Amino acid sequence: MATLAALGGKPVREEAYPEWPVYDQREIDAVTEVIKSGRWGGFPWPGPKTAEFAEKFAAMQGAPFAVPMMNGTVTMEVALRAADIGWGDEVIVPAYTFMATAAAPMAAGAIPVLVDIDPGNYCMDPVKFEQAITPQTKAVIVVHLGAQMTDMDAIMAIAKKHNLLVIEDCAHAHGAKWRGMGAGAIGDFGSFSLQSSKIITTGEGGILTCRDKHMAERAASIIDCGRAKDVEEKENTMGVNYRMTEIQAALGVVALERFPEQIRQRAEHADYLEESLSEVAGVRLLRRDPRHTVRSFYRYVIAVDPKVFGAEHQAVCYALEQEGISCWDGYAAMHKNEIFQPNKSKLAVPNAFPEKFDYSKLSLPETERATELEAVWLDENIFRAGRKGVEDAVKAIHKLEKNRAEMEVLEQKRKEMLGLH
């Protein structure tokens, strides 16, 4: 008789984890207030709720300025455009991230240059970053991934040495801090997604934190159809409508109110998870940097050893889901990601830069190991379900590790379905 739920056994957890997004009467009242006001959209920019949300978000991250926008992809595009980075310029990005990190530079006319990750934290390897710098390099986009932050001390030192713009992709890092400094307030810009699954959400939306007033004014102009925002120069830009609506901003203001308790819960239960998983063979916790002084995360990522579990991470994630544990096998490596299609861009036409998008010989071994073999992304709702939520996740992981023979059966079935041998 099978033990694993995926093969007919009893699952570890039958109770559902908490749903996301969280809402109560406060969201309903906030949206109702905006609807009754008659001012729903983003024009004239900024509306009162948009301005309130920008001010409160900037204060939370310790950033001088923040510009709300329609999503967390255009935030990175706008940051590059505000800094006059565009056609043919190179922007270095990690290969382990959502495709938006690499697509945003292309939207600005720039070329994303993919580099490998540090296996200790799955974030950009600073050594690989510096090795990839050329005379055409103008910026770097680092990604704070999972429950980790990129080594910002090293990144900032290298960027200063080579006079490069630094954008922090903080889609996973709302509220996180590095040596007491808020994520997104260390580099020149910080890009935050507010998409429906993110830990602060307005349904769709994004916000760009800015260290420099002039850059913030340019970003605000670009997203408001190019209308001038600087009082002294009254400089128009080549802009578009990337404005956030007042309804979205109202949801964001309420989300900020409930966020401190959520971040406290997740951090407390992440500590408990790490203590508990230390006794499970074949599980590697990513490196917790002591300079990462406040942790906040979208999903918590661990690495599993296929040799111990008898299966690669896709089968492990499937088995965990069947045990009632919310998880995912994570992003594909950027150079192998089916939804990232740079060759279909005009940047890759014969008279432009086709050689920049030939990934056939690109070797990114650490990214490939994480994305193809070992990364397991535990959903954030596990950490809002009390200690029992974490205990069930640990119990399920331990169950898989103890039933290697059944995991090997699952892995074989998976490979047969995919036509792998």
Backbone torsions as a table, in degrees:
resi	resn	phi	psi	omega
1	MET	NA	132.7	-176.4
2	ALA	-69.0	148.0	176.8
3	THR	-97.0	-41.4	-178.1
4	LEU	-71.1	140.2	179.6
5	ALA	-61.3	-32.3	-179.8
6	ALA	-64.4	-18.4	179.8
7	LEU	-115.0	15.3	175.1
8	GLY	110.6	-2.0	178.7
9	GLY	-78.0	179.2	-179.6
10	LYS	-83.0	129.7	-179.7
11	PRO	-70.2	153.1	177.9
12	VAL	-64.3	-44.5	-175.6
13	ARG	-125.6	125.8	178.2
14	GLU	-108.1	-14.9	176.5
15	GLU	-81.6	136.2	179.6
16	ALA	-70.6	146.1	172.8
17	TYR	-74.8	161.0	-178.3
18	PRO	-57.9	143.4	-179.5
19	GLU	-80.1	161.5	175.7
20	TRP	-136.7	141.1	3.8
21	PRO	-79.5	159.8	176.0
22	VAL	-87.1	138.2	176.0
23	TYR	-152.2	159.7	172.9
24	ASP	-149.0	-159.0	-176.0
25	GLN	-62.4	-23.9	-178.7
26	ARG	-62.1	-43.1	177.7
27	GLU	-64.8	-42.3	-179.4
28	ILE	-62.1	-43.9	179.6
29	ASP	-66.1	-40.2	-178.3
30	ALA	-64.5	-43.8	179.2
31	VAL	-69.4	-39.3	178.6
32	THR	-60.5	-41.7	178.4
33	GLU	-58.2	-43.6	179.8
34	VAL	-66.2	-43.7	-179.1
35	ILE	-61.0	-43.3	180.0
36	LYS	-67.4	-27.1	-179.8
37	SER	-69.6	-23.1	-177.6
38	GLY	81.8	-3.6	-179.9
39	ARG	-107.9	89.8	-171.9
40	TRP	-95.6	-39.5	-171.0
41	GLY	-86.3	-163.4	-175.4
42	GLY	-100.1	1.1	-178.4
43	PHE	-114.4	138.3	-6.6
44	PRO	-71.1	145.3	-173.5
45	TRP	-95.0	140.4	-9.4
46	PRO	-87.6	147.7	171.3
47	GLY	-72.9	169.2	-176.8
48	PRO	-60.7	-40.2	179.3
49	LYS	-71.1	-36.9	178.1
50	THR	-64.2	-43.1	178.4
51	ALA	-64.4	-40.8	178.8
52	GLU	-64.4	-44.7	179.8
53	PHE	-62.8	-43.5	179.9
54	ALA	-60.5	-45.5	-178.4
55	GLU	-63.7	-45.5	-177.3
56	LYS	-70.8	-36.6	178.8
57	PHE	-68.0	-44.3	178.3
58	ALA	-58.7	-42.3	179.6
59	ALA	-63.8	-39.7	179.5
60	MET	-61.8	-40.0	-177.0
61	GLN	-89.5	-8.5	-178.2
62	GLY	74.3	29.0	179.9
63	ALA	-100.6	144.2	179.1
64	PRO	-65.0	-34.8	-174.3
65	PHE	-141.2	153.1	175.0
66	ALA	-146.2	139.4	-178.1
67	VAL	-124.7	106.9	177.4
68	PRO	-69.1	147.0	-178.4
69	MET	-143.4	-177.2	-173.0
70	MET	-76.4	-23.4	174.5
71	ASN	-164.7	175.2	-175.6
72	GLY	-91.5	13.8	170.1
73	THR	-100.0	-46.7	179.8
74	VAL	-65.1	-22.1	175.8
75	THR	-56.0	-44.4	-179.2
76	MET	-72.0	-39.3	175.9
77	GLU	-59.9	-46.3	-178.3
78	VAL	-64.5	-39.9	178.0
79	ALA	-58.3	-44.3	179.7
80	LEU	-66.3	-42.9	-179.6
81	ARG	-66.1	-37.6	178.6
82	ALA	-61.6	-32.4	-179.7
83	ALA	-92.2	10.7	178.7
84	ASP	61.1	35.9	174.9
85	ILE	-100.8	124.9	-175.2
86	GLY	-161.0	-127.4	-166.2
87	TRP	-51.2	117.8	175.1
88	GLY	82.1	-11.7	176.5
89	ASP	-71.1	151.1	179.5
90	GLU	-102.1	138.0	177.6
91	VAL	-127.1	119.7	-176.8
92	ILE	-83.8	130.9	-179.9
93	VAL	-135.2	152.8	176.3
94	PRO	-74.0	148.9	-179.0
95	ALA	-78.2	-14.0	180.0
96	TYR	-106.2	94.1	-178.5
97	THR	-171.9	171.6	173.0
98	PHE	-69.0	151.3	-173.5
99	MET	-60.2	-21.1	-179.5
100	ALA	-59.7	-31.9	-178.6
101	THR	-62.7	-36.1	178.8
102	ALA	-90.0	-27.4	-179.1
103	ALA	-74.3	-32.4	-177.7
104	ALA	-60.3	-46.0	175.5
105	PRO	-58.1	-38.3	-179.6
106	MET	-65.6	-34.7	176.9
107	ALA	-63.6	-27.4	177.0
108	ALA	-89.2	-1.5	-179.4
109	GLY	92.3	4.4	-178.5
110	ALA	-95.3	169.3	-175.3
111	ILE	-109.0	118.2	176.2
112	PRO	-75.1	131.5	177.5
113	VAL	-111.1	116.8	-173.8
114	LEU	-85.3	132.7	176.1
115	VAL	-128.5	161.8	-174.2
116	ASP	-79.5	169.0	-176.8
117	ILE	-105.3	163.8	171.8
118	ASP	-82.0	120.4	-177.7
119	PRO	-64.2	-17.6	-179.3
120	GLY	-72.2	-31.4	-178.1
121	ASN	-134.5	1.4	179.1
122	TYR	64.2	12.4	175.6
123	CYS	-100.6	172.1	-178.0
124	MET	-53.3	133.7	175.8
125	ASP	-80.3	115.8	-178.8
126	PRO	-57.8	-33.2	178.5
127	VAL	-64.4	-45.6	178.8
128	LYS	-64.9	-34.8	176.2
129	PHE	-58.7	-52.2	-176.5
130	GLU	-66.0	-35.8	179.5
131	GLN	-65.2	-24.9	-176.5
132	ALA	-87.6	-6.1	-176.6
133	ILE	-71.4	132.4	176.8
134	THR	-128.2	175.2	175.5
135	PRO	-60.0	-20.7	-179.9
136	GLN	-87.2	-9.5	-177.4
137	THR	-71.5	129.0	-179.4
138	LYS	-120.8	-19.0	-175.1
139	ALA	-157.3	165.2	172.7
140	VAL	-133.3	138.9	171.5
141	ILE	-113.3	111.8	175.9
142	VAL	-93.8	153.6	-179.3
143	VAL	-122.5	123.2	172.3
144	HIS	-85.7	106.2	-166.1
145	LEU	-109.5	138.5	178.9
146	GLY	64.2	-128.5	178.7
147	ALA	-100.6	16.9	-174.0
148	GLN	-114.7	160.8	169.7
149	MET	-121.6	146.2	174.4
150	THR	-62.0	151.3	177.0
151	ASP	-67.9	90.6	-174.0
152	MET	-71.8	-25.8	176.3
153	ASP	-61.9	-47.9	-179.3
154	ALA	-67.5	-43.7	-178.6
155	ILE	-61.2	-46.0	-177.5
156	MET	-66.7	-36.7	178.6
157	ALA	-64.8	-43.1	179.9
158	ILE	-67.2	-43.2	-179.9
159	ALA	-62.3	-41.8	178.5
160	LYS	-63.4	-41.8	179.9
161	LYS	-59.4	-37.6	-174.8
162	HIS	-106.6	7.9	177.6
163	ASN	56.4	54.2	-178.2
164	LEU	-111.9	145.4	173.2
165	LEU	-73.4	141.1	179.1
166	VAL	-117.3	121.4	173.8
167	ILE	-113.6	129.0	175.8
168	GLU	-98.0	120.0	172.1
169	ASP	-84.3	104.7	-173.1
170	CYS	-108.6	29.2	-177.9
171	ALA	-58.9	-22.6	179.0
172	HIS	-106.3	2.9	-162.2
173	ALA	-127.5	27.3	174.7
174	HIS	-56.0	125.0	177.1
175	GLY	87.2	-10.0	-178.6
176	ALA	-73.0	154.1	179.4
177	LYS	-137.4	145.7	176.9
178	TRP	-119.4	114.3	-175.3
179	ARG	50.6	39.9	178.1
180	GLY	82.9	-6.3	178.9
181	MET	-96.0	134.8	-178.1
182	GLY	-67.0	141.0	171.8
183	ALA	-54.7	137.6	-178.5
184	GLY	88.4	-10.0	178.8
185	ALA	-112.0	8.1	-179.2
186	ILE	-96.1	-49.3	176.3
187	GLY	-78.9	-168.5	179.0
188	ASP	-72.5	-34.7	-180.0
189	PHE	-138.7	154.9	171.6
190	GLY	-130.4	126.4	-177.8
191	SER	-105.1	123.4	-179.3
192	PHE	-121.2	129.6	173.9
193	SER	-88.2	142.3	176.3
194	LEU	-121.6	24.4	179.1
195	GLN	-61.1	163.4	-165.6
196	SER	-59.4	-26.9	-179.1
197	SER	-91.4	-8.5	-174.7
198	LYS	-75.2	160.9	-170.4
199	ILE	-74.9	-13.9	159.3
200	ILE	-124.7	122.3	-174.0
201	THR	-132.6	143.5	171.0
202	THR	-118.3	22.0	-175.8
203	GLY	90.1	-69.7	163.4
204	GLU	-131.1	157.3	178.6
205	GLY	147.8	169.1	177.4
206	GLY	-157.4	166.5	176.1
207	ILE	-146.9	136.9	-177.9
208	LEU	-111.1	116.5	173.8
209	THR	-86.8	145.6	-174.3
210	CYS	-134.2	138.6	179.1
211	ARG	-87.8	-25.8	-174.0
212	ASP	-112.7	133.7	-177.7
213	LYS	-61.6	-44.5	-178.5
214	HIS	-62.3	-41.6	178.6
215	MET	-65.4	-37.0	177.4
216	ALA	-64.6	-40.2	178.4
217	GLU	-65.8	-41.1	177.9
218	ARG	-65.0	-42.9	178.6
219	ALA	-61.2	-43.9	179.6
220	ALA	-64.0	-36.2	177.2
221	SER	-66.7	-44.9	-177.9
222	ILE	-59.6	-40.4	-175.9
223	ILE	-82.0	-8.5	-179.9
224	ASP	-114.9	47.4	174.1
225	CYS	63.6	18.8	176.2
226	GLY	90.4	3.5	-179.1
227	ARG	-64.6	136.6	-177.8
228	ALA	-62.3	140.3	178.7
229	LYS	-120.7	-17.4	178.9
230	ASP	-83.0	128.4	-174.8
231	VAL	-66.7	-38.2	-173.9
232	GLU	-79.2	-53.0	-173.9
233	GLU	-84.6	-27.5	-176.0
234	LYS	51.9	48.8	-175.6
235	GLU	-86.2	120.2	171.5
236	ASN	-79.6	155.3	175.2
237	THR	-123.3	173.2	170.7
238	MET	-83.3	96.4	-170.4
239	GLY	-111.5	178.0	177.9
240	VAL	-143.4	176.3	176.1
241	ASN	-96.0	96.5	174.6
242	TYR	-115.6	25.5	-173.6
243	ARG	-69.8	149.4	169.5
244	MET	-82.8	147.1	177.3
245	THR	-84.8	161.4	177.2
246	GLU	-66.4	-31.4	178.3
247	ILE	-66.0	-44.4	176.9
248	GLN	-61.0	-45.5	-178.0
249	ALA	-62.7	-37.4	178.1
250	ALA	-62.0	-40.8	175.6
251	LEU	-64.2	-37.6	179.5
252	GLY	-64.7	-38.8	179.7
253	VAL	-62.4	-42.9	179.0
254	VAL	-68.5	-39.1	178.8
255	ALA	-59.4	-37.4	178.4
256	LEU	-65.5	-31.5	179.3
257	GLU	-66.7	-40.7	-176.3
258	ARG	-89.1	-9.6	-172.9
259	PHE	-64.6	-41.3	-177.1
260	PRO	-55.3	-40.5	179.0
261	GLU	-69.7	-36.8	178.5
262	GLN	-65.6	-42.8	-179.8
263	ILE	-67.1	-34.9	177.9
264	ARG	-64.7	-44.9	179.5
265	GLN	-60.3	-48.5	-177.0
266	ARG	-62.4	-43.8	-178.7
267	ALA	-64.9	-43.5	179.6
268	GLU	-60.9	-44.1	-177.3
269	HIS	-79.0	-22.5	171.7
270	ALA	-66.7	-40.2	175.8
271	ASP	-58.9	-43.5	-179.2
272	TYR	-65.6	-40.3	177.5
273	LEU	-59.3	-45.5	-177.7
274	GLU	-63.7	-40.1	176.0
275	GLU	-61.8	-42.6	-175.0
276	SER	-73.7	-38.4	-177.5
277	LEU	-75.8	-13.5	-179.0
278	SER	-61.6	-17.4	-178.3
279	GLU	-99.9	1.4	-177.9
280	VAL	-99.0	120.5	-179.7
281	ALA	-66.1	145.8	175.0
282	GLY	82.7	3.5	178.2
283	VAL	-110.4	127.9	176.1
284	ARG	-114.3	122.4	174.1
285	LEU	-79.1	139.1	175.5
286	LEU	-68.1	154.0	-173.2
287	ARG	-65.3	126.1	177.6
288	ARG	-94.6	108.5	-177.2
289	ASP	-78.6	127.8	-179.6
290	PRO	-63.5	-18.8	177.1
291	ARG	-76.3	-14.2	177.5
292	HIS	-83.5	86.8	-164.8
293	THR	-81.2	-25.7	174.0
294	VAL	-130.8	120.4	-179.6
295	ARG	-94.2	139.6	173.3
296	SER	-146.9	140.7	-175.4
297	PHE	-150.0	151.3	177.4
298	TYR	-84.8	-49.7	170.2
299	ARG	-140.9	152.3	-178.0
300	TYR	-101.1	123.9	-172.7
301	VAL	-105.8	131.6	172.2
302	ILE	-122.8	166.5	176.5
303	ALA	-116.2	132.5	176.8
304	VAL	-110.6	147.5	179.5
305	ASP	-92.4	110.9	-179.4
306	PRO	-57.6	-29.1	-179.9
307	LYS	-67.8	-33.0	178.9
308	VAL	-80.8	-42.3	-176.1
309	PHE	-82.5	-16.1	-178.6
310	GLY	77.0	12.9	-177.3
311	ALA	-160.5	154.0	175.0
312	GLU	-80.1	171.5	-168.2
313	HIS	-63.4	-27.4	179.2
314	GLN	-63.7	-43.0	177.3
315	ALA	-68.8	-36.2	177.4
316	VAL	-62.1	-45.5	179.8
317	CYS	-64.4	-41.7	177.6
318	TYR	-60.8	-44.8	-179.7
319	ALA	-64.1	-39.2	178.2
320	LEU	-65.2	-41.3	177.8
321	GLU	-59.1	-40.9	179.2
322	GLN	-68.0	-24.1	175.8
323	GLU	-82.7	-0.5	178.0
324	GLY	93.4	13.2	-177.2
325	ILE	-104.5	119.6	-178.3
326	SER	-71.5	120.0	-180.0
327	CYS	-157.7	178.9	-174.3
328	TRP	-157.7	154.0	179.7
329	ASP	-90.6	2.2	169.4
330	GLY	88.0	-174.7	-178.5
331	TYR	-69.5	153.0	167.8
332	ALA	-77.6	154.2	173.0
333	ALA	-58.6	136.8	-172.0
334	MET	-56.6	-40.2	-176.7
335	HIS	-75.7	-2.2	176.6
336	LYS	-125.9	12.4	-174.6
337	ASN	-82.6	121.9	-175.4
338	GLU	-66.7	-24.4	-179.1
339	ILE	-93.8	2.1	173.2
340	PHE	-105.1	108.3	-172.1
341	GLN	-122.6	67.5	-177.0
342	PRO	-63.7	-26.2	-178.7
343	ASN	-68.0	-14.4	177.4
344	LYS	-88.7	-0.5	178.6
345	SER	-87.8	154.8	176.5
346	LYS	-69.1	-14.4	173.9
347	LEU	-64.9	-22.1	-175.8
348	ALA	-102.5	6.6	179.1
349	VAL	-68.1	159.9	-173.6
350	PRO	-53.3	-32.5	-177.4
351	ASN	-90.9	4.4	180.0
352	ALA	-110.5	-107.5	-172.8
353	PHE	-132.9	51.9	-175.1
354	PRO	-59.6	-33.2	-177.4
355	GLU	-66.3	-21.5	-179.0
356	LYS	-72.7	-15.6	-175.9
357	PHE	-116.8	18.5	173.8
358	ASP	-90.5	98.4	-176.7
359	TYR	-94.8	7.0	-173.4
360	SER	-61.5	-29.6	-178.6
361	LYS	-109.3	9.4	-178.2
362	LEU	-76.7	125.6	-179.8
363	SER	-112.9	117.9	178.7
364	LEU	-130.7	74.0	-168.5
365	PRO	-60.4	-37.4	-177.9
366	GLU	-72.3	-39.5	175.5
367	THR	-63.6	-42.7	-178.8
368	GLU	-65.8	-37.7	178.3
369	ARG	-64.1	-44.2	-179.4
370	ALA	-65.2	-46.5	-172.3
371	THR	-80.1	-22.4	-175.8
372	GLU	-107.2	-17.6	-172.5
373	LEU	-128.2	-43.1	-160.3
374	GLU	-125.2	-19.7	-171.9
375	ALA	-76.9	129.0	175.0
376	VAL	-124.0	121.5	-177.3
377	TRP	-101.8	109.4	177.9
378	LEU	-84.0	132.5	-176.1
379	ASP	-66.5	150.1	-177.0
380	GLU	-65.3	-24.5	-177.0
381	ASN	-68.7	-18.7	173.5
382	ILE	-58.8	-32.9	-174.0
383	PHE	-92.0	3.1	172.0
384	ARG	-112.5	15.9	-176.9
385	ALA	-112.4	24.4	-179.8
386	GLY	71.6	-177.8	179.8
387	ARG	-61.4	-32.4	-179.5
388	LYS	-61.2	-35.9	178.7
389	GLY	-62.4	-42.4	177.8
390	VAL	-71.0	-43.0	-179.4
391	GLU	-59.7	-39.8	178.2
392	ASP	-65.1	-40.2	178.7
393	ALA	-63.1	-45.3	179.3
394	VAL	-63.6	-43.3	179.5
395	LYS	-60.1	-41.2	-179.6
396	ALA	-67.9	-42.3	177.9
397	ILE	-61.8	-43.7	178.8
398	HIS	-63.4	-37.7	178.8
399	LYS	-61.4	-43.1	178.5
400	LEU	-64.1	-44.2	-178.4
401	GLU	-63.2	-34.0	-178.4
402	LYS	-80.0	-13.0	-178.1
403	ASN	-118.8	56.9	-176.2
404	ARG	-57.5	-41.4	-176.9
405	ALA	-60.3	-41.5	178.3
406	GLU	-70.6	-34.4	175.9
407	MET	-64.6	-36.2	176.9
408	GLU	-63.6	-35.8	176.3
409	VAL	-63.9	-45.7	178.2
410	LEU	-61.0	-41.4	-179.5
411	GLU	-64.6	-40.2	178.9
412	GLN	-64.8	-40.8	177.9
413	LYS	-63.9	-41.0	178.9
414	ARG	-61.1	-45.8	-178.5
415	LYS	-67.4	-35.1	176.6
416	GLU	-64.5	-40.4	179.0
417	MET	-64.9	-35.0	-179.2
418	LEU	-86.5	-4.8	-178.1
419	GLY	75.4	23.5	178.8
420	LEU	-94.5	154.8	-179.4
421	HIS	-132.1	NA	NA
